[in-house]
Amino acid sequence: LGKFSQTCYNSAIQGSVLTSTCERTNGGYNTSSIDLNSVIENVDGSLKWQPSNFIETCRNTQLAGSSELAGC
């Protein structure tokens, strides 16, 4: 359907889990979650798209628009 920031809303992070309500191809909506530990890694203080367990070394995760902020 498109970019996360254009097709999902009510996004929130609790611990390492990102939850959003996202548009479906039929025009409906679905609430979906993903554990960010399965796709994001802390590489020397920078978040990278790699399987890992970033929540072990990063703190204060939050969303700012469609960006995730974390202190690593």
C-alpha positions as CSV (number, residue, x, y, z in Angstrom):
1,L,0.0,0.0,0.0
2,G,2.8,2.4,0.6
3,K,4.9,4.0,3.3
4,F,4.3,3.3,6.9
5,S,4.0,7.0,7.7
6,Q,1.3,7.4,5.0
7,T,-0.8,4.4,5.7
8,C,-0.7,3.8,9.4
9,Y,-1.8,5.8,12.4
10,N,-2.1,5.5,16.2
11,S,1.5,4.3,16.4
12,A,3.1,3.6,19.7
13,I,6.1,1.8,21.2
14,Q,6.0,-0.2,24.4
15,G,9.3,-1.7,25.2
16,S,10.6,-3.1,21.9
17,V,7.1,-3.6,20.3
18,L,5.8,-1.1,17.7
19,T,2.0,-1.2,17.3
20,S,0.1,0.7,14.6
21,T,-3.3,0.7,12.9
22,C,-2.6,0.3,9.2
23,E,-4.7,0.5,6.1
24,R,-5.6,-2.7,4.2
25,T,-5.9,-3.1,0.4
26,N,-9.7,-3.4,0.8
27,G,-9.9,0.0,2.5
28,G,-10.3,-1.4,6.0
29,Y,-7.8,-1.1,8.9
30,N,-5.9,-3.6,10.9
31,T,-4.0,-3.2,14.2
32,S,-0.6,-4.8,13.8
33,S,2.5,-5.1,16.0
34,I,6.2,-6.0,15.4
35,D,8.9,-6.6,17.9
36,L,11.7,-4.3,16.8
37,N,14.3,-6.6,18.3
38,S,13.8,-8.8,15.3
39,V,14.8,-6.2,12.8
40,I,16.9,-3.4,14.5
41,E,20.4,-3.7,16.0
42,N,22.5,-1.1,17.9
43,V,25.8,-0.9,16.1
44,D,28.1,1.3,18.1
45,G,25.4,3.7,19.0
46,S,23.6,3.8,15.6
47,L,20.4,1.9,14.9
48,K,20.7,-0.5,11.8
49,W,18.2,-2.7,10.1
50,Q,19.5,-6.1,11.2
51,P,18.1,-8.8,13.4
52,S,19.2,-8.3,17.0
53,N,18.1,-7.3,20.5
54,F,18.5,-3.5,20.4
55,I,16.4,-2.9,23.5
56,E,19.2,-4.4,25.7
57,T,21.5,-1.5,24.8
58,C,19.1,1.4,24.0
59,R,16.8,3.3,26.3
60,N,14.0,5.8,26.1
61,T,12.5,4.6,22.8
62,Q,9.8,6.8,21.4
63,L,8.1,7.8,18.1
64,A,8.5,11.2,16.6
65,G,6.2,11.2,13.6
66,S,7.4,8.1,11.6
67,S,10.9,8.1,13.2
68,E,11.9,6.0,16.1
69,L,14.2,7.8,18.7
70,A,16.3,5.9,21.2
71,G,19.3,6.6,23.4
72,C,21.9,3.9,22.6
